[in-house]
Amino acid sequence: FKTPGDVALGLNGNVYVADTANDRIQVFSPTGSFLAKWGTEGIGNGEFRNPAGIAIAPNGIVYVADSYNYRVQYFNAHGAFLGTWGRKGTARGEFRKPADVAFAPPNRVYVADEDNNRIQCFTPTGSFLGTWGLPGAGDGEFKTPTAVAVAPDGRVYVADSFNHRIQY
C-alpha cells in the first residue's frame, strides 16, 4: 500500500481495502493472505481516481467512493463491475469528492460528500433518496465530512473532520 483508505469486512470475513494511492481495491483473507485486487487508474468503469471509502452490503455487493471521479461504483464480491452513479457537481446526486460510503440494511447507501459538506442517501443502485447537512459548525452542519457509518439501530454517524467532532 501507498496510502490505504478505508477497510470493510466481507461476508466470509475477507478484508477489502481501498488502496487509495494505488487506485485499486485489494482483498485479503481473515488471516491476512492476499486474495485478489482490481482496478487501475482511470475514468472508465472499474477504474479509479483515489478510491477512499468502501462498504459491503449483506448480499456481498462492494460499494466504493471513487473520490476524484466524483462517483460511487459497485461490484460483486469478486470485483466484477455492476454499476455506477454520480458526477461532479453540487446538485442532488452529484458529488464534490465523495470520501466515504456506508451501507444500511435493508436498502440504503450513505455517502459522505466531503467538499459539498453533506451526507447523501441512495438506493443500492444509485437512485437519490435524500440529503442533509450544510456548511457550518452548528448541529447538522458539516465542515469536511470524511467518514460515515451506520449503527445496527440505524443511526448514521458522521466524522465531521474540520469541526473536530462526530455527529449522529
C-alpha positions, 0 to 999 in steps of 0.5 A, a space after each residue: 500500500 501507498 496510502 490505504 483508505 478505508 477497510 470493510 469486512 466481507 461476508 466470509 470475513 475477507 478484508 477489502 481495502 481501498 488502496 487509495 494511492 494505488 487506485 485499486 481495491 485489494 482483498 485479503 483473507 481473515 488471516 491476512 493472505 492476499 486474495 485478489 485486487 482490481 482496478 487501475 487508474 482511470 475514468 472508465 468503469 472499474 477504474 479509479 481516481 483515489 478510491 477512499 471509502 468502501 462498504 459491503 452490503 449483506 448480499 456481498 455487493 462492494 460499494 466504493 467512493 471513487 473520490 476524484 471521479 466524483 462517483 460511487 461504483 459497485 461490484 460483486 464480491 469478486 470485483 466484477 463491475 455492476 454499476 455506477 452513479 454520480 458526477 461532479 457537481 453540487 446538485 442532488 446526486 452529484 458529488 464534490 469528492 465523495 470520501 466515504 460510503 456506508 451501507 444500511 440494511 435493508 436498502 440504503 447507501 450513505 455517502 459522505 460528500 466531503 467538499 459539498 459538506 453533506 451526507 447523501 442517501 441512495 438506493 443500492 443502485 444509485 437512485 437519490 433518496 435524500 440529503 442533509 447537512 450544510 456548511 457550518 459548525 452548528 448541529 447538522 452542519 458539516 465542515 469536511 465530512 470524511 467518514 460515515 457509518 451506520 449503527 445496527 439501530 440505524 443511526 448514521 454517524 458522521 466524522 465531521 473532520 474540520 469541526 473536530 467532532 462526530 455527529 449522529 
